[in-house]
Amino acid sequence: MRKRTAEDGAEKVSPAKAVHVADLIPYANGAIVSRTIAENGGGTITAFSFDAGQGLSEHSAPFDAIVHIVDGEAELTIGGEKMRAPAGSLVVMPANVPHAVRAAGRFKMLLTMLRAGAAGKDRKRREKH
């Protein structure tokens, strides 16, 4: 697996402007490409492109991750359960649950990582109402 970032030379995403998500990141032969779109204390939003046959091995994170497939179709495994997620799909990968990502064919996704502290504060606020 070859990983690279698209940060070098990439223009920042302009605030208050509509952009086509799939255009934020290019495909690269035999590689996974990533580009951080936004980052702050509450988490990160990162665009990824996966060439066919590429993937991320099983791992877990201490906070919730939300995957939005914007092009192609991803093969996800979450907590041992395999699923296919076509373009337009949104999938929540819960904190501390092992997950893996595989590309049978090329696909692009937007990954939103919600840090535990920020998500926990929001959850507590919702429970009060």
MARGUMAR-696032 format. One record per residue: residue number from 1; chain; x, y, z of N, C-alpha, C, O, CB in turn. Coordinates in steps of 0.02 Angstrom, whole numbers, plus 50000, padded with zeros to 5 digits. Each point is the difference from the previous one (the first is absolute). Glycine has a CB too. Layout:
<nodes>
pos/unit/n.xx/n.yy/n.zz/ca.xx/ca.yy/ca.zz/c.xx/c.yy/c.zz/o.xx/o.yy/o.zz/cb.xx/cb.yy/cb.zz
NUM/A/X/Y/Z/X/Y/Z/X/Y/Z/X/Y/Z/X/Y/Z
...
</nodes>
This chain:
<nodes>
pos/unit/n.xx/n.yy/n.zz/ca.xx/ca.yy/ca.zz/c.xx/c.yy/c.zz/o.xx/o.yy/o.zz/cb.xx/cb.yy/cb.zz
1/A/50042/49941/50000/49958/50059/50000/50044/50062/50000/50046/50006/50041/49862/49932/50020
2/A/50079/50106/49894/50036/50063/49996/49953/50056/50022/49944/50005/49974/50132/49952/49932
3/A/49946/50084/50141/49960/50057/50022/50034/50064/49981/50062/50004/50000/49892/49929/50096
4/A/50007/50116/49886/50028/50066/49988/49948/50051/50018/49940/49984/50007/50134/49972/49901
5/A/49947/50105/50100/49953/50053/50016/49994/50047/49940/50046/50006/49960/49981/49986/50163
6/A/49918/50041/49873/49989/50048/49946/50005/50071/50028/49977/50048/49968/49949/49871/49971
7/A/50105/50089/50119/50005/50065/50033/50046/50047/49961/49984/50059/49992/49996/49886/50119
8/A/50076/50030/49865/50049/50043/49966/49970/50029/49937/49979/49965/49955/50114/49966/50092
9/A/49905/50135/49951/49975/50035/49941/49924/50002/49995/49973/50031/49955/50130/49935/49990
10/A/49862/50000/50102/49927/50000/49997/49974/50066/50029/50023/50023/50052/49974/49851/49958
11/A/49955/50154/49956/49968/50060/50025/49956/49983/50059/49972/49946/50004/50032/50106/49882
12/A/49991/49995/50161/49955/49991/50057/49929/50004/49974/49985/50032/49950/50099/50017/50131
13/A/49871/49917/49954/49929/50004/49983/49975/50067/50025/50007/50016/50059/49977/49857/49947
14/A/49988/50166/49950/49976/50067/50017/49938/49996/50043/49954/49961/49986/50095/50084/49908
15/A/49948/49996/50159/49939/50003/50040/49943/50030/49960/50011/50040/49955/50058/49970/50150
16/A/49871/49970/49912/49939/50027/49969/49999/49992/49925/49975/50043/49964/50019/50039/50128
17/A/50034/49862/49884/50000/49985/49928/49984/49926/49991/50028/49958/50035/50057/50135/49941
18/A/49870/49892/49978/49983/49930/49986/50055/49968/49958/50023/50029/49951/49853/49998/50055
19/A/50144/49913/50013/50049/49962/49962/49974/49929/49989/49961/49975/50040/50134/50094/50008
20/A/49925/49900/49898/49981/49931/49986/50050/49956/50038/50060/50001/49985/49890/50028/49900
21/A/50026/49933/50163/50043/49962/50045/50047/49953/49962/50059/49996/50016/49852/50010/50071
22/A/50064/49960/49862/50042/49952/49963/50058/50035/49965/50050/49967/49983/49850/49960/50002
23/A/50094/50138/50002/50054/50037/49967/50055/50023/50047/50050/50028/49978/49866/50008/49938
24/A/50075/49955/50149/50049/50023/50049/50065/49960/50000/50051/50024/50025/49853/50014/50044
25/A/50094/49902/49903/50058/49957/50004/50005/49957/49937/49950/49975/49976/50042/50024/50150
26/A/50069/49993/49847/50008/49959/49940/50009/49926/50017/50015/49982/50057/50036/50117/49885
27/A/49939/49859/50009/50021/49930/50006/50073/49995/49982/50026/50042/49962/49857/49916/50010
28/A/50151/49991/50055/50070/49987/49981/50007/49925/49992/49977/49962/50043/50067/50141/50018
29/A/49988/49875/49886/50009/49929/49987/50037/49966/50057/50053/50022/50022/49948/50001/49855
30/A/49970/49922/50148/50031/49959/50052/50008/50035/50067/50044/49981/50039/50014/49963/49872
31/A/49899/50106/50104/50010/50038/50061/49935/50021/50033/49946/49998/49970/50160/50042/49983
32/A/49901/49979/50110/49947/50034/50037/50025/50072/50007/50056/50012/50021/49905/49882/50043
33/A/49996/50154/49919/50018/50070/50006/49954/50032/50052/49940/49986/50001/50101/50019/49878
34/A/49987/50039/50163/49960/50034/50050/50013/50075/49998/50054/50023/49981/49946/49875/50091
35/A/49949/50140/49948/50006/50073/50004/49957/50024/50058/49939/49989/50001/50082/50021/49874
36/A/50010/50022/50174/49963/50029/50056/49962/50061/49976/50029/50046/49971/50057/49911/50112
37/A/49849/50043/49928/49957/50055/49978/49990/50050/50058/50001/50060/49989/49940/49863/49929
38/A/50049/50051/50142/49990/50043/50059/50025/49962/50062/49996/49939/50004/49904/50120/49941
39/A/50125/49980/50103/50024/49970/50062/49994/50051/50056/50021/50057/49992/50058/49866/49945
40/A/49893/50055/50119/49998/50042/50060/49994/49954/50061/50006/49939/49993/49940/50157/49943
41/A/50043/49933/50122/49998/49960/50061/49945/49948/50002/50004/49952/50038/50043/50145/50018
42/A/49901/49912/49903/49945/49953/49999/50010/49941/49954/49963/49951/50004/49965/50142/50023
43/A/50122/49911/49928/50012/49944/49955/50029/50023/49934/50024/50056/49993/49884/49883/50061
44/A/50089/50016/49897/50028/50014/49934/49952/49976/49946/49960/49955/50010/50157/50036/50036
45/A/49889/50040/49895/49966/49977/49940/50055/49989/49949/50038/50046/49984/49851/50016/50042
46/A/50114/49877/49948/50053/49982/49952/49969/49966/49940/49958/49956/50006/50125/50032/50087
47/A/49938/50034/49847/49980/49968/49938/50051/49945/49983/50060/50011/50009/49882/50096/49949
48/A/50035/49836/50019/50043/49944/49981/49980/49975/49931/49942/50002/49981/50074/49966/50139
49/A/50034/50009/49842/49986/49961/49940/50039/49935/50006/50058/50000/50022/49922/50105/49906
50/A/49989/49840/50053/50031/49934/50002/50001/49972/49929/49948/49998/49967/50012/49982/50152
51/A/50098/49999/49859/50003/49965/49936/49976/49928/50011/50001/49976/50057/50095/50097/49901
52/A/49882/49894/49990/49977/49930/50005/50054/49957/50033/50059/50005/49985/49870/50009/49912
53/A/50049/49944/50149/50045/49954/50035/50033/50029/50062/50033/49964/50037/49986/49985/49854
54/A/49972/50116/50121/50030/50031/50058/49953/49995/50060/49941/49987/49992/50122/50092/49934
55/A/49964/49930/50133/49958/49998/50059/50037/50018/50063/50061/50010/50000/49872/49904/49945
56/A/50029/50092/50109/50028/50012/50066/49984/49938/50042/49942/49981/50005/50045/50146/49986
57/A/50063/49843/50039/49990/49940/50040/49960/50016/50063/49992/50058/50019/50115/49894/49937
58/A/49868/49996/50075/49957/50009/50059/50036/50040/50054/50058/49986/50018/49884/49906/49955
59/A/50022/50156/50054/50025/50043/50053/49940/50029/50037/49943/49989/49978/50164/50039/49958
60/A/49904/50007/50118/49945/50034/50034/50024/50069/50020/50059/50015/49999/49893/49875/50044
61/A/50000/50153/49974/50015/50068/50021/49961/50015/50064/49947/49971/50011/50074/50066/49868
62/A/50006/50006/50163/49965/50015/50063/49941/50048/49993/49973/50022/50050/50136/49958/50006
63/A/49871/50035/49882/49944/50045/49989/49962/49979/49938/50026/49963/49958/50036/50131/50097
64/A/49875/49929/49940/49958/49982/49943/50029/50027/49935/50030/50054/49999/49869/49946/50076
65/A/50092/49962/49872/50020/50021/49933/49940/49992/49953/49965/49949/50003/50158/50018/50018
66/A/49866/50082/49938/49944/49998/49952/50029/50001/49930/50038/50045/49982/49883/50015/50099
67/A/50061/49889/49880/50024/49994/49931/49943/50017/49953/49945/49974/50006/50139/49937/50028
68/A/49930/50134/49918/49952/50017/49948/50033/49982/49934/50049/50031/49980/49897/50064/50089
69/A/50027/49856/49896/50027/49978/49935/49975/50049/49947/49940/50009/49991/50065/49868/50046
70/A/50043/50153/49927/49980/50051/49950/50011/49977/49928/49975/50032/49954/50054/50054/50130
71/A/50008/49859/49906/50010/49975/49932/50018/49926/50006/50038/49981/50045/50001/50133/49911
72/A/49934/49845/50001/50016/49928/50001/49964/49964/50056/49946/50020/50022/50164/50006/49928
73/A/49921/49919/50073/49970/49959/50053/50055/49973/50045/50050/49974/49977/49855/49995/49947
74/A/50085/50038/50142/50048/49975/50050/49977/49934/50028/49940/49986/50004/50093/50131/50024
75/A/50015/49842/49992/49986/49939/50038/50024/50014/50071/50060/50009/50011/49951/49913/49886
76/A/49943/50079/50150/50016/50015/50070/49988/49939/50043/49954/49960/49987/50017/50160/49995
77/A/50070/49872/50069/49989/49950/50051/49999/50036/50066/50049/50034/50018/50007/49872/49914
78/A/49889/50089/50105/49993/50034/50064/49978/49949/50052/49947/49969/49993/50024/50141/49950
79/A/50071/49880/50107/49983/49951/50052/49991/49930/49972/49958/49962/50024/49989/50129/50041
80/A/50092/49892/49883/49996/49934/49969/49946/49992/49948/49997/49949/49966/50046/50009/50138
81/A/49914/50092/49887/49946/49997/49951/50021/50036/49936/50019/50059/50002/49894/49937/50091
82/A/50084/49968/49851/50018/50030/49935/49940/50033/49968/49943/49975/50006/50147/49939/49979
83/A/49923/50142/49980/49946/50034/49964/50029/50036/49940/50060/50016/49998/49873/49998/50107
84/A/50025/49999/49846/50018/50040/49942/49965/50067/50008/49941/50003/50019/50074/49895/49906
85/A/50021/50155/50061/49972/50067/50006/50011/50037/49934/50055/50021/49985/49967/49981/50140
86/A/49924/50005/49835/50007/50036/49935/50000/50075/50009/49985/50026/50054/49958/49878/49891
87/A/50074/50132/50002/50000/50073/50001/49933/50025/50028/49947/49975/49982/50132/50029/49919
88/A/49925/50046/50142/49941/50028/50032/49987/49971/50069/49960/50027/50037/49993/49991/49851
89/A/50082/49928/50129/49991/49968/50065/50035/50037/50055/50052/50031/49990/49937/49860/49953
90/A/49982/50106/50117/50030/50028/50060/50002/49943/50051/49949/49969/50013/50009/50150/49964
91/A/50100/49868/50052/50008/49946/50048/50035/50026/50062/50051/50034/49996/49954/49881/49910
92/A/49967/50069/50153/50032/50019/50063/50040/49940/50025/49975/49945/50006/49931/50136/50022
93/A/50158/49932/49985/50044/49950/50030/50009/50020/50073/50035/50048/50014/50026/49927/49874
94/A/49908/49988/50158/50002/50019/50071/50070/49998/50030/50042/49960/49979/49841/49998/50030
95/A/50127/50084/50040/50064/50002/50037/50016/49931/50028/49956/49964/50023/50025/50157/50006
96/A/50082/49862/49969/50027/49938/50030/49975/49935/49969/50009/49947/50029/50001/50118/50075
97/A/49959/49939/49838/49978/49940/49964/50047/49990/49941/50008/50045/49959/49869/49971/50076
98/A/50156/49926/49960/50046/49988/49944/49965/50008/49933/49943/49977/49990/50124/49946/50083
99/A/49968/50108/49880/49973/50009/49932/50057/49998/49949/50057/50014/50017/49846/50054/50029
100/A/50079/49916/49892/50047/49997/49945/49966/50027/49938/49939/50000/49995/50121/49900/50055
101/A/49980/50124/49902/49975/50029/49938/50036/49966/49942/50061/49992/50003/49913/50120/50053
102/A/49989/49869/49892/50030/49968/49941/49967/50027/49937/49940/50014/49999/50087/49882/50068
103/A/50014/50110/49881/49974/50024/49935/50004/49944/49949/50054/49982/49977/49983/50135/50050
104/A/49904/49854/49956/49999/49951/49945/50011/50037/49935/50034/49975/49954/49886/49949/50110
105/A/50053/50136/49932/50010/50047/49944/50016/50067/50031/49996/50009/50060/49925/49928/49861
106/A/50098/50110/50038/50016/50067/50026/49940/50030/50036/49942/49991/49980/50140/50025/49926
107/A/49932/50020/50149/49948/50038/50033/50029/50059/50038/50060/50001/50016/49870/49895/49993
108/A/50027/50153/50005/50019/50058/50039/49952/50007/50059/49941/49983/49995/50107/50074/49903
109/A/49979/49967/50158/49958/50009/50059/50022/50062/50038/50056/50024/49994/49925/49853/50013
110/A/49972/50149/50031/50013/50054/50046/49995/49969/50070/49949/49969/50017/50005/50122/49903
111/A/50098/49917/50120/50002/49971/50068/49996/50056/50050/50042/50045/50000/50026/49856/49960
112/A/49882/50097/50084/49993/50048/50054/50014/49965/50065/49965/49953/50019/49950/50115/49916
113/A/50138/49953/50099/50019/49971/50064/49976/50047/50055/50017/50059/50001/50085/49883/49949
114/A/49857/50032/50096/49974/50040/50055/50037/49980/50064/49993/49944/50023/49893/50066/49921
115/A/50152/50036/50082/50039/49984/50061/49952/49986/50057/49948/50031/50007/50147/50042/49954
116/A/49923/49878/50081/49958/49976/50054/49975/50056/50046/49941/50000/50017/50121/49893/49979
117/A/49981/50153/50023/49979/50054/50045/49945/50042/49970/49951/50015/50033/50163/49987/50014
118/A/49895/50017/49890/49950/50042/49967/49934/49962/49991/49947/50027/50011/50145/50035/49930
119/A/49913/49875/50037/49939/49960/49989/49965/49987/50067/49938/50002/50003/50115/49944/49896
120/A/49985/50041/50153/49971/49987/50066/49962/50060/50027/49947/49993/50029/50145/49927/49993
121/A/49936/50141/49969/49966/50060/50022/49935/50010/49962/49949/50018/50030/50162/50033/49999
122/A/49890/49937/49906/49940/50008/49960/49947/49948/50020/49941/50017/50005/50128/50028/49900
123/A/49953/49893/50107/49953/49947/50020/49967/50018/50067/49940/49992/50007/50131/49922/49932
124/A/49968/50111/50109/49972/50019/50065/49950/50057/49992/49948/50001/50034/50158/49963/50022
125/A/49909/50084/49900/49955/50056/49988/49934/49975/49971/49947/50023/50020/50151/50054/49962
126/A/49905/49875/49971/49938/49973/49970/49960/49962/50051/49938/50003/50000/50119/49988/49890
127/A/49977/49972/50156/49964/49961/50050/49962/50044/50049/49949/49978/50028/50137/49934/49960
128/A/49937/50149/50023/49966/50046/50046/49935/50025/49971/49954/50018/50037/50156/50016/50009
129/A/49884/49966/49887/49940/50028/49968/49951/49947/49981/49947/50016/49973/50120/50076/49985
</nodes>
